[in-house]
Amino acid sequence: MSSELHAYRADDELAAALAEHHTQRKKWSATVAAWDGAHPDNRLLFRKGGFTMDQHAIGFTDGRPDEAPPAGLSRASTRVELIPRKRVKAGLEWQNVLDEINDGYPRVEPVFNRFGVPSNMWVGNRIAATTYADAGSHGWLVANAYDLAGDSGGFHKADGDPLRHLTPIRLSEFYRIKEQLDAERSVSS
């Protein structure tokens, strides 16, 4: 069982869908940043999906652990985040924030599924999420620790040929592109 990276270049159709998804993700991230800026002691906390690159808001940071938590939030020594107390009105207001953030989250799994690309691969007893990146003039790249055309054990397998919209690229090309983009980013920052 190989866990070497498998990299692909998206065709124009998948690239356009990923670009649109990425635009929606930036808008959503701006909403999260606005919340966090307005609530520095109680910023949103997220958990990545175990099987995709998507994430889910689970609670709020505890910026003042020596004080009582804000009304409607619960603190427990068994966790690092504050969570809404759902049986009180103030807790429901905090829960509404989590629900709005989660409802507005643009999930990538439906985009991948629409193009027959598995959002993850389950090989043996290991699972690897499929990721994507905007590589600028090099197009949109998609990667997974496993071959997306391989057998995923039927777990979250998308319908269709996963390589219909993907062209495999050599790892040397993938890492060359990554190094170039990293260099460009370090110069711009």
GROMACS elastic network, one bead per residue, 0.5 to 0.9 nm:
[ bonds ]
;  ai    aj funct       b0    kb
    1   123     6  0.74687   500
    1   124     6  0.77448   500
    1   146     6  0.86885   500
    2     5     6  0.86474   500
    2   145     6  0.77602   500
    2   146     6  0.67720   500
    2   147     6  0.87670   500
    3     6     6  0.86460   500
    3   128     6  0.88552   500
    3   144     6  0.87037   500
    3   146     6  0.58718   500
    3   147     6  0.89890   500
    4   144     6  0.84974   500
    4   145     6  0.54364   500
    4   146     6  0.68274   500
    4   147     6  0.89070   500
    5   143     6  0.68009   500
    5   144     6  0.58152   500
    5   146     6  0.65013   500
    5   147     6  0.81221   500
    5   171     6  0.75562   500
    6   142     6  0.84418   500
    6   143     6  0.55288   500
    6   144     6  0.54064   500
    6   145     6  0.57925   500
    6   146     6  0.59881   500
    6   147     6  0.57246   500
    6   148     6  0.77545   500
    6   168     6  0.75464   500
    6   169     6  0.79911   500
    6   170     6  0.82229   500
    6   171     6  0.73568   500
    7   141     6  0.69618   500
    7   142     6  0.58501   500
    7   144     6  0.67563   500
    7   145     6  0.86218   500
    7   147     6  0.84954   500
    7   167     6  0.84707   500
    7   168     6  0.59094   500
    7   169     6  0.56677   500
    7   170     6  0.70928   500
    7   171     6  0.67227   500
    7   174     6  0.67509   500
    8   140     6  0.85419   500
    8   141     6  0.56234   500
    8   142     6  0.51187   500
    8   143     6  0.61305   500
    8   144     6  0.89835   500
    8   163     6  0.87259   500
    8   166     6  0.56714   500
    8   167     6  0.51474   500
    8   169     6  0.51981   500
    8   170     6  0.83344   500
    8   174     6  0.84089   500
    9    15     6  0.85923   500
    9   138     6  0.83417   500
    9   139     6  0.68335   500
    9   140     6  0.59418   500
    9   142     6  0.62180   500
    9   143     6  0.87905   500
    9   165     6  0.84053   500
    9   166     6  0.55240   500
    9   167     6  0.51453   500
    9   168     6  0.63951   500
    9   169     6  0.66705   500
   10    13     6  0.78259   500
   10    14     6  0.56978   500
   10    15     6  0.54249   500
   10    18     6  0.88931   500
   10   139     6  0.71597   500
   10   140     6  0.55432   500
   10   141     6  0.59389   500
   10   142     6  0.67607   500
   10   165     6  0.58546   500
   10   167     6  0.65427   500
   10   168     6  0.89991   500
   11    14     6  0.55414   500
   11    15     6  0.58491   500
   11    16     6  0.85292   500
   11   139     6  0.84202   500
   11   140     6  0.81395   500
   11   164     6  0.85651   500
   11   165     6  0.52055   500
   11   166     6  0.59586   500
   11   167     6  0.74529   500
   12    16     6  0.60149   500
   12    17     6  0.86531   500
   12   139     6  0.85223   500
   12   140     6  0.88289   500
   12   165     6  0.81845   500
   13    16     6  0.52686   500
   13    17     6  0.64833   500
   13    18     6  0.87777   500
   13   115     6  0.88500   500
   13   165     6  0.74800   500
   14    17     6  0.50583   500
   14    18     6  0.61141   500
   14    19     6  0.84854   500
   14   111     6  0.82851   500
   14   112     6  0.83105   500
   14   115     6  0.68572   500
   14   140     6  0.84682   500
   14   165     6  0.62990   500
   14   166     6  0.81834   500
   15    18     6  0.50570   500
   15    19     6  0.59934   500
   15    20     6  0.85654   500
   15   134     6  0.87161   500
   15   139     6  0.71968   500
   15   140     6  0.56071   500
   15   141     6  0.84105   500
   15   165     6  0.89138   500
   16    19     6  0.50111   500
   16    20     6  0.61899   500
   16    21     6  0.85552   500
   16   140     6  0.88579   500
   17    20     6  0.51269   500
   17    21     6  0.61197   500
   17    22     6  0.85113   500
   17   111     6  0.68625   500
   18    22     6  0.59522   500
   18    23     6  0.85276   500
   18   108     6  0.80995   500
   18   111     6  0.72477   500
   18   112     6  0.86164   500
   18   132     6  0.79693   500
   18   133     6  0.86540   500
   18   134     6  0.84599   500
   18   140     6  0.76218   500
   19    23     6  0.61921   500
   19    24     6  0.86810   500
   19   134     6  0.76871   500
   19   140     6  0.81090   500
   20    23     6  0.50505   500
   20    24     6  0.63033   500
   20    25     6  0.85529   500
   21    24     6  0.51022   500
   21    25     6  0.60742   500
   21    26     6  0.86745   500
   21   106     6  0.67947   500
   21   107     6  0.80689   500
   21   108     6  0.70233   500
   21   111     6  0.77451   500
   22    26     6  0.61952   500
   22    27     6  0.87183   500
   22   106     6  0.85676   500
   22   108     6  0.89284   500
   22   134     6  0.86039   500
   23    26     6  0.51354   500
   23    27     6  0.64435   500
   23    28     6  0.87283   500
   24    27     6  0.51288   500
   24    28     6  0.62277   500
   24    29     6  0.85669   500
   24   105     6  0.84658   500
   24   106     6  0.64027   500
   25    28     6  0.50093   500
   25    29     6  0.60206   500
   25    30     6  0.85867   500
   25   105     6  0.72042   500
   25   106     6  0.58831   500
   25   107     6  0.84674   500
   26    30     6  0.61757   500
   26    31     6  0.87252   500
   27    30     6  0.51016   500
   27    31     6  0.65125   500
   27    32     6  0.88745   500
   28    31     6  0.50928   500
   28    32     6  0.64176   500
   28    33     6  0.86899   500
   28   101     6  0.79568   500
   28   104     6  0.68408   500
   28   105     6  0.63969   500
   28   106     6  0.75466   500
   29    33     6  0.60604   500
   29    34     6  0.85376   500
   29   105     6  0.88027   500
   30    34     6  0.60859   500
   30    35     6  0.86297   500
   31    34     6  0.51156   500
   31    35     6  0.63378   500
   31    36     6  0.86654   500
   31   101     6  0.81340   500
   32    35     6  0.51405   500
   32    36     6  0.61287   500
   32    37     6  0.85119   500
   32    43     6  0.85326   500
   32    44     6  0.73371   500
   32   101     6  0.74565   500
   33    36     6  0.50119   500
   33    37     6  0.59406   500
   33    38     6  0.85355   500
   33    43     6  0.87470   500
   34    37     6  0.50734   500
   34    38     6  0.62224   500
   34    39     6  0.85720   500
   35    38     6  0.52053   500
   35    39     6  0.60599   500
   35    40     6  0.84043   500
   35    43     6  0.70531   500
   35    44     6  0.77378   500
   36    39     6  0.50002   500
   36    40     6  0.55277   500
   36    41     6  0.82888   500
   36    42     6  0.71899   500
   36    44     6  0.65241   500
   37    40     6  0.56567   500
   37    43     6  0.78314   500
   38    42     6  0.89837   500
   38    43     6  0.85480   500
   39    42     6  0.52560   500
   39    43     6  0.58071   500
   39    44     6  0.88209   500
   40    43     6  0.56204   500
   40    61     6  0.85509   500
   40    63     6  0.73747   500
   41    60     6  0.84500   500
   41    61     6  0.64827   500
   41    62     6  0.63032   500
   41    64     6  0.66360   500
   42    45     6  0.87857   500
   42    59     6  0.87162   500
   42    60     6  0.50369   500
   42    62     6  0.59358   500
   42    63     6  0.60606   500
   42    64     6  0.87464   500
   42    70     6  0.88271   500
   42    82     6  0.81138   500
   43    59     6  0.84305   500
   43    60     6  0.53080   500
   43    61     6  0.52328   500
   43    62     6  0.82109   500
   43    63     6  0.83280   500
   44    57     6  0.66287   500
   44    58     6  0.77135   500
   44    59     6  0.60186   500
   44    61     6  0.63794   500
   44    98     6  0.81255   500
   45    56     6  0.84089   500
   45    57     6  0.56850   500
   45    58     6  0.58691   500
   45    59     6  0.52911   500
   45    60     6  0.52314   500
   45    61     6  0.63424   500
   45    81     6  0.72056   500
   46    55     6  0.62444   500
   46    56     6  0.53099   500
   46    58     6  0.54821   500
   46    59     6  0.72195   500
   46    60     6  0.86253   500
   47    50     6  0.85665   500
   47    54     6  0.87259   500
   47    55     6  0.54807   500
   47    56     6  0.53876   500
   47    57     6  0.64766   500
   47    58     6  0.66223   500
   48    51     6  0.84693   500
   48    52     6  0.76118   500
   48    53     6  0.64710   500
   48    54     6  0.58941   500
   48    56     6  0.63493   500
   48    57     6  0.89107   500
   49    52     6  0.53204   500
   49    53     6  0.61989   500
   49    54     6  0.54455   500
   49    55     6  0.52320   500
   49    56     6  0.70442   500
   49   129     6  0.89750   500
   50    53     6  0.78607   500
   50    54     6  0.86025   500
   50    55     6  0.88522   500
   50   127     6  0.83863   500
   50   128     6  0.87008   500
   50   129     6  0.79316   500
   51    54     6  0.83576   500
   51   119     6  0.76813   500
   51   120     6  0.60550   500
   51   121     6  0.83792   500
   51   122     6  0.89268   500
   51   127     6  0.67275   500
   51   128     6  0.67950   500
   51   129     6  0.55683   500
   51   130     6  0.87405   500
   51   156     6  0.89229   500
   52    55     6  0.81080   500
   52   108     6  0.81948   500
   52   109     6  0.70963   500
   52   119     6  0.59004   500
   52   120     6  0.60222   500
   52   128     6  0.78076   500
   52   130     6  0.66295   500
   52   131     6  0.80588   500
   53   107     6  0.85751   500
   53   108     6  0.75594   500
   53   109     6  0.83031   500
   53   119     6  0.81112   500
   53   120     6  0.87857   500
   53   129     6  0.60183   500
   53   130     6  0.69734   500
   53   131     6  0.64118   500
   54   105     6  0.85215   500
   54   106     6  0.83276   500
   54   107     6  0.58506   500
   54   108     6  0.66028   500
   54   109     6  0.76453   500
   55   102     6  0.85055   500
   55   105     6  0.81381   500
   55   107     6  0.81639   500
   56    98     6  0.88117   500
   56   101     6  0.84460   500
   56   102     6  0.60475   500
   56   105     6  0.80278   500
   57    60     6  0.84186   500
   57    98     6  0.59783   500
   57    99     6  0.81748   500
   57   101     6  0.69709   500
   57   102     6  0.61095   500
   58    81     6  0.79501   500
   58    82     6  0.88313   500
   58    83     6  0.74124   500
   58    98     6  0.71363   500
   59    81     6  0.56526   500
   59    82     6  0.55813   500
   59    84     6  0.73755   500
   59    94     6  0.87692   500
   59    95     6  0.85775   500
   59    98     6  0.71255   500
   60    63     6  0.89383   500
   60    73     6  0.86811   500
   60    80     6  0.88872   500
   60    81     6  0.53787   500
   60    82     6  0.50362   500
   60    83     6  0.64760   500
   60    84     6  0.87621   500
   60    98     6  0.89956   500
   61    64     6  0.88721   500
   61    80     6  0.74053   500
   61    81     6  0.52261   500
   61    82     6  0.61299   500
   62    65     6  0.57741   500
   62    69     6  0.76328   500
   62    75     6  0.81894   500
   62    80     6  0.72600   500
   62    81     6  0.61045   500
   62    82     6  0.60402   500
   63    66     6  0.89544   500
   64    67     6  0.55835   500
   64    68     6  0.78316   500
   64    69     6  0.74432   500
   65    68     6  0.74037   500
   65    69     6  0.75026   500
   65    75     6  0.87327   500
   66    69     6  0.88429   500
   67    70     6  0.88491   500
   68    71     6  0.84611   500
   68    75     6  0.86482   500
   69    72     6  0.80323   500
   69    73     6  0.60407   500
   69    74     6  0.67003   500
   69    75     6  0.67859   500
   69    82     6  0.78056   500
   70    73     6  0.57317   500
   70    74     6  0.82717   500
   71    74     6  0.84242   500
   71    85     6  0.88224   500
   71    90     6  0.60570   500
   71    91     6  0.72566   500
   72    83     6  0.83977   500
   72    84     6  0.57812   500
   72    85     6  0.52818   500
   72    86     6  0.77436   500
   72    87     6  0.87970   500
   72    88     6  0.65542   500
   72    89     6  0.72276   500
   72    92     6  0.74024   500
   72    93     6  0.77513   500
   72    94     6  0.69175   500
   73    82     6  0.58772   500
   73    83     6  0.53432   500
   73    85     6  0.54193   500
   73    86     6  0.87403   500
   73    90     6  0.78724   500
   73    91     6  0.59460   500
   73    94     6  0.73724   500
   74    81     6  0.87355   500
   74    82     6  0.54490   500
   74    83     6  0.52850   500
   74    84     6  0.60220   500
   74    85     6  0.58547   500
   74    91     6  0.85700   500
   75    78     6  0.86978   500
   75    79     6  0.77619   500
   75    80     6  0.81437   500
   75    81     6  0.72628   500
   75    82     6  0.52103   500
   75    83     6  0.70064   500
   76    79     6  0.58578   500
   76    80     6  0.77594   500
   76    81     6  0.82802   500
   76    82     6  0.77093   500
   77    80     6  0.74280   500
   79    82     6  0.79325   500
   83    86     6  0.88533   500
   83    91     6  0.83204   500
   83    94     6  0.80912   500
   83    95     6  0.80955   500
   84    87     6  0.87799   500
   84    88     6  0.88456   500
   84    90     6  0.81602   500
   84    92     6  0.68159   500
   84    93     6  0.81739   500
   84    94     6  0.56309   500
   84    95     6  0.56073   500
   84    98     6  0.89968   500
   85    88     6  0.61376   500
   85    89     6  0.84961   500
   85    90     6  0.76910   500
   85    92     6  0.70817   500
   85    94     6  0.82649   500
   85    95     6  0.81150   500
   86    89     6  0.74997   500
   86    90     6  0.81881   500
   86    92     6  0.53129   500
   86    93     6  0.87918   500
   86    94     6  0.85880   500
   86    95     6  0.71033   500
   87    90     6  0.87194   500
   87    91     6  0.67880   500
   87    92     6  0.73252   500
   88    91     6  0.52139   500
   88    92     6  0.64237   500
   88    93     6  0.89571   500
   89    92     6  0.51277   500
   89    93     6  0.65377   500
   90    93     6  0.51720   500
   90    94     6  0.66798   500
   90    95     6  0.87999   500
   91    94     6  0.51696   500
   91    95     6  0.61594   500
   91    96     6  0.85869   500
   92    96     6  0.60056   500
   92    97     6  0.86660   500
   93    96     6  0.50752   500
   93    97     6  0.66047   500
   94    97     6  0.51763   500
   94    98     6  0.66563   500
   94    99     6  0.87953   500
   95    98     6  0.50988   500
   95    99     6  0.61178   500
   95   100     6  0.85802   500
   96   100     6  0.60014   500
   96   101     6  0.84934   500
   97   100     6  0.52156   500
   97   101     6  0.62011   500
   97   102     6  0.85701   500
   98   101     6  0.51937   500
   98   102     6  0.60518   500
   98   103     6  0.84131   500
   99   102     6  0.51033   500
   99   103     6  0.58119   500
   99   104     6  0.83933   500
  100   103     6  0.50842   500
  100   104     6  0.60554   500
  100   105     6  0.85728   500
  101   104     6  0.52769   500
  101   105     6  0.62520   500
  102   105     6  0.51399   500
  102   106     6  0.87156   500
  103   106     6  0.82913   500
  107   110     6  0.66263   500
  107   111     6  0.77231   500
  108   111     6  0.52069   500
  108   112     6  0.63616   500
  108   113     6  0.86626   500
  108   119     6  0.78549   500
  109   112     6  0.51737   500
  109   113     6  0.60463   500
  109   114     6  0.85685   500
  109   117     6  0.88655   500
  109   118     6  0.80031   500
  109   119     6  0.54200   500
  109   120     6  0.88298   500
  110   114     6  0.60017   500
  110   115     6  0.87598   500
  110   119     6  0.84363   500
  111   114     6  0.52346   500
  111   115     6  0.67641   500
  111   116     6  0.89270   500
  111   117     6  0.84627   500
  111   119     6  0.88888   500
  112   115     6  0.54029   500
  112   116     6  0.62896   500
  112   118     6  0.63063   500
  112   119     6  0.59801   500
  112   130     6  0.88088   500
  112   158     6  0.78325   500
  113   117     6  0.55225   500
  113   118     6  0.63044   500
  113   119     6  0.70387   500
  113   156     6  0.88581   500
  113   157     6  0.81960   500
  113   158     6  0.51100   500
  113   159     6  0.71266   500
  113   160     6  0.89528   500
  114   117     6  0.75882   500
  114   158     6  0.78892   500
  114   159     6  0.82513   500
  115   118     6  0.88034   500
  115   158     6  0.80499   500
  115   159     6  0.82369   500
  115   160     6  0.76679   500
  115   161     6  0.83873   500
  115   162     6  0.71886   500
  115   164     6  0.79208   500
  115   165     6  0.67974   500
  116   157     6  0.81682   500
  116   159     6  0.51349   500
  116   161     6  0.58160   500
  116   163     6  0.79922   500
  116   164     6  0.77601   500
  116   165     6  0.80997   500
  117   120     6  0.86067   500
  117   130     6  0.85463   500
  117   148     6  0.71982   500
  117   149     6  0.86922   500
  117   157     6  0.79075   500
  117   158     6  0.58766   500
  117   159     6  0.79796   500
  117   160     6  0.79819   500
  117   161     6  0.75713   500
  117   163     6  0.74733   500
  117   164     6  0.87353   500
  117   165     6  0.81356   500
  117   166     6  0.84735   500
  118   121     6  0.66734   500
  118   129     6  0.86540   500
  118   130     6  0.71010   500
  118   148     6  0.67643   500
  118   149     6  0.88984   500
  118   152     6  0.84427   500
  118   155     6  0.88105   500
  118   156     6  0.64892   500
  118   157     6  0.52901   500
  118   158     6  0.50829   500
  118   159     6  0.84591   500
  118   162     6  0.69688   500
  119   128     6  0.87592   500
  119   129     6  0.60661   500
  119   130     6  0.50959   500
  119   131     6  0.79198   500
  119   156     6  0.69524   500
  119   157     6  0.77489   500
  119   158     6  0.77831   500
  120   127     6  0.67690   500
  120   128     6  0.54490   500
  120   130     6  0.50742   500
  120   131     6  0.87111   500
  120   144     6  0.76091   500
  120   146     6  0.88885   500
  120   148     6  0.83731   500
  120   152     6  0.80873   500
  120   155     6  0.78875   500
  120   156     6  0.67747   500
  120   157     6  0.78254   500
  121   126     6  0.81235   500
  121   127     6  0.55647   500
  121   128     6  0.53502   500
  121   129     6  0.65511   500
  121   130     6  0.74893   500
  121   144     6  0.77409   500
  121   145     6  0.81836   500
  121   146     6  0.65876   500
  121   147     6  0.81959   500
  121   148     6  0.71011   500
  121   150     6  0.85359   500
  121   151     6  0.80504   500
  121   153     6  0.79583   500
  121   154     6  0.87868   500
  121   155     6  0.70695   500
  121   156     6  0.76789   500
  121   157     6  0.77839   500
  122   125     6  0.69121   500
  122   126     6  0.56862   500
  122   128     6  0.66323   500
  122   129     6  0.89299   500
  122   146     6  0.85691   500
  122   151     6  0.81746   500
  122   153     6  0.59753   500
  122   154     6  0.78200   500
  122   155     6  0.60922   500
  122   156     6  0.84005   500
  123   126     6  0.54328   500
  123   127     6  0.63822   500
  123   128     6  0.84011   500
  123   146     6  0.78324   500
  123   150     6  0.89543   500
  123   151     6  0.73975   500
  123   152     6  0.55714   500
  123   153     6  0.63966   500
  124   127     6  0.82304   500
  124   152     6  0.85462   500
  124   153     6  0.77269   500
  127   145     6  0.88473   500
  127   152     6  0.89612   500
  128   144     6  0.64776   500
  128   145     6  0.60411   500
  128   146     6  0.72367   500
  129   143     6  0.86220   500
  129   144     6  0.63298   500
  129   145     6  0.78843   500
  130   142     6  0.69869   500
  130   143     6  0.57126   500
  130   145     6  0.79163   500
  130   146     6  0.88765   500
  130   148     6  0.84774   500
  131   141     6  0.83102   500
  131   142     6  0.56109   500
  131   143     6  0.53159   500
  131   144     6  0.64280   500
  132   140     6  0.69732   500
  132   141     6  0.54678   500
  132   143     6  0.62703   500
  132   144     6  0.89854   500
  133   136     6  0.89674   500
  133   139     6  0.86736   500
  133   140     6  0.57121   500
  133   141     6  0.52580   500
  133   142     6  0.65543   500
  133   143     6  0.86263   500
  134   137     6  0.87562   500
  134   138     6  0.81750   500
  134   139     6  0.64055   500
  134   141     6  0.64809   500
  135   138     6  0.51597   500
  135   139     6  0.52522   500
  135   140     6  0.54460   500
  135   141     6  0.64933   500
  135   177     6  0.73022   500
  135   178     6  0.78157   500
  135   181     6  0.71459   500
  136   139     6  0.56278   500
  136   140     6  0.73736   500
  136   181     6  0.80761   500
  137   140     6  0.87274   500
  138   141     6  0.81258   500
  138   177     6  0.74089   500
  141   166     6  0.87965   500
  141   174     6  0.84157   500
  142   166     6  0.79758   500
  143   146     6  0.83972   500
  143   147     6  0.87964   500
  143   148     6  0.84599   500
  144   147     6  0.68953   500
  144   148     6  0.70750   500
  145   148     6  0.87714   500
  146   149     6  0.86421   500
  146   150     6  0.75383   500
  146   152     6  0.88257   500
  147   150     6  0.52540   500
  147   151     6  0.83695   500
  148   151     6  0.79492   500
  148   152     6  0.80180   500
  148   162     6  0.64140   500
  148   163     6  0.75511   500
  149   152     6  0.85580   500
  149   161     6  0.74230   500
  149   162     6  0.58581   500
  149   163     6  0.64912   500
  151   154     6  0.73330   500
  151   157     6  0.87452   500
  152   155     6  0.60066   500
  152   156     6  0.80220   500
  152   157     6  0.66520   500
  153   156     6  0.88071   500
  153   157     6  0.80493   500
  154   157     6  0.53614   500
  154   158     6  0.88938   500
  155   158     6  0.88916   500
  158   161     6  0.84156   500
  158   162     6  0.76581   500
  159   162     6  0.80535   500
  160   163     6  0.88015   500
  160   164     6  0.80095   500
  161   164     6  0.53857   500
  161   165     6  0.82650   500
  162   165     6  0.68136   500
  162   166     6  0.70244   500
  163   167     6  0.64611   500
  163   168     6  0.80093   500
  164   167     6  0.79975   500
  169   172     6  0.83404   500
  169   173     6  0.66272   500
  169   174     6  0.67802   500
  170   173     6  0.52929   500
  170   174     6  0.63393   500
  170   175     6  0.87663   500
  171   175     6  0.60260   500
  171   176     6  0.83276   500
  172   175     6  0.52973   500
  172   176     6  0.60469   500
  172   177     6  0.86224   500
  173   177     6  0.61396   500
  173   178     6  0.85253   500
  174   177     6  0.52461   500
  174   178     6  0.61938   500
  174   179     6  0.87098   500
  175   179     6  0.60088   500
  175   180     6  0.84503   500
  176   179     6  0.51799   500
  176   180     6  0.61865   500
  176   181     6  0.86502   500
  177   180     6  0.50998   500
  177   181     6  0.61468   500
  177   182     6  0.85222   500
  178   181     6  0.51535   500
  178   182     6  0.60176   500
  178   183     6  0.85346   500
  179   182     6  0.50467   500
  179   183     6  0.61004   500
  179   184     6  0.85996   500
  180   183     6  0.51470   500
  180   184     6  0.62279   500
  180   185     6  0.86826   500
  181   184     6  0.50173   500
  181   185     6  0.61382   500
  181   186     6  0.86038   500
  182   185     6  0.51216   500
  182   186     6  0.61742   500
  182   187     6  0.87006   500
  183   186     6  0.51651   500
  183   187     6  0.62889   500
  183   188     6  0.87280   500
  184   187     6  0.52644   500
  184   188     6  0.63043   500
  184   189     6  0.87984   500
  185   188     6  0.51252   500
  185   189     6  0.61956   500
  186   189     6  0.52809   500
